[in-house]
Amino acid sequence: MCRWIAYRGEATLFENYVTEPVHSLITQSLRARESAGPTNGDGFGLGWYGVHPEPGLYRETRPAWSDENLRYLCRHLQSHMFFAHVRAATGTPVTRQNCHPFACGRWMFMHNGFVGSWSRLRRRIEAMIPDALYPSRNGNTDSEALFLAIMGAGIDEDPIAATRDVMTRLRALLNESGLRERMRFTAALANGHELYAFRFAENDTANSLYYRQAGDRLIVASEPYDGEPTWTEVPNNHVLLSRSAHQVELLAFMPDEPEMKSEHRAAQKVIARA
């Protein structure tokens, strides 16, 4: 599984969180502690907000531990909100277009997880992406497809509701005909002002997610980058919402299975019409 970190707060150098800590993201790319596999060497990416509304991106297919450019960039780049991600591919090619984060307009997204039977479900999941957004589909990962589907589900009006809507429709696909396919969705969304982090899984155990608040600085990470006891685990099936670095809310995300039955039926009807 991939590893990632999201930061918001006072503008800071990337190296303080990505390259310098004892268990930094670069270290996690080679020796992750809370991942299904310790190595995340299928590329990396940085995304950040600066003087423009849309985020900047730098993505590369080389392993993070072997790319000296990453260390130079992290030593000089700084931002009040940034993402960093090291990838472990789950069946799609190692290309720059498939490396996280992904960006569309002012929104940025990164994901740790997978959609079970992606090759079987890909066409139907991509059908959730509106025609106007489909030209932004540059790669072929399940992650990018989910992001663009969330964009099309009303992300500007309510990012949590848009994500829940896509997960509801995806849940229906995963469980159709009693198949109970697995899916993991530990992901981050940002627009330069607000930060959202989701921890959810269907028919599986959700990937790890933690956060730490230190003054006006909020860090959300797949796993702690140091041994300090101030990390808090994001509960399974919750979303972390931060409208400012001083404000963090943990909200229940998806209803439990019994409550979903009617929503599953409605979602199945939508999918059947697509």
HELIX and SHEET records of a PDB file:
HELIX    1   1 GLU A   15  VAL A   18  1                                   4    
HELIX    2   2 LEU A   25  ARG A   31  1                                   7    
HELIX    3   3 ALA A   64  SER A   66  5                                   3    
HELIX    4   4 GLU A   68  HIS A   76  1                                   9    
HELIX    5   5 ARG A   96  ASN A   98  5                                   3    
HELIX    6   6 TRP A  118  GLU A  126  1                                   9    
HELIX    7   7 TYR A  134  SER A  136  5                                   3    
HELIX    8   8 ASP A  142  GLY A  152  1                                  11    
HELIX    9   9 PRO A  159  ASN A  175  1                                  17    
HELIX   10  10 GLU A  176  GLY A  178  5                                   3    
HELIX   11  11 GLU A  257  ARG A  273  1                                  17    
SHEET    1   A 7 GLY A  56  GLU A  60  0                                        
SHEET    2   A 7 PHE A  44  TRP A  48 -1                                        
SHEET    3   A 7 GLN A  78  VAL A  86 -1                                        
SHEET    4   A 7 ARG A   3  LEU A  13 -1                                        
SHEET    5   A 7 ARG A 217  ALA A 221 -1                                        
SHEET    6   A 7 TYR A 210  ALA A 214 -1                                        
SHEET    7   A 7 THR A 232  GLU A 233 -1                                        
SHEET    1   B 6 PHE A 102  CYS A 104  0                                        
SHEET    2   B 6 TRP A 107  VAL A 115 -1                                        
SHEET    3   B 6 MET A 183  ALA A 190 -1                                        
SHEET    4   B 6 LEU A 195  GLU A 202 -1                                        
SHEET    5   B 6 HIS A 238  SER A 244 -1                                        
SHEET    6   B 6 GLN A 247  ALA A 252 -1                                        
END                                                                             
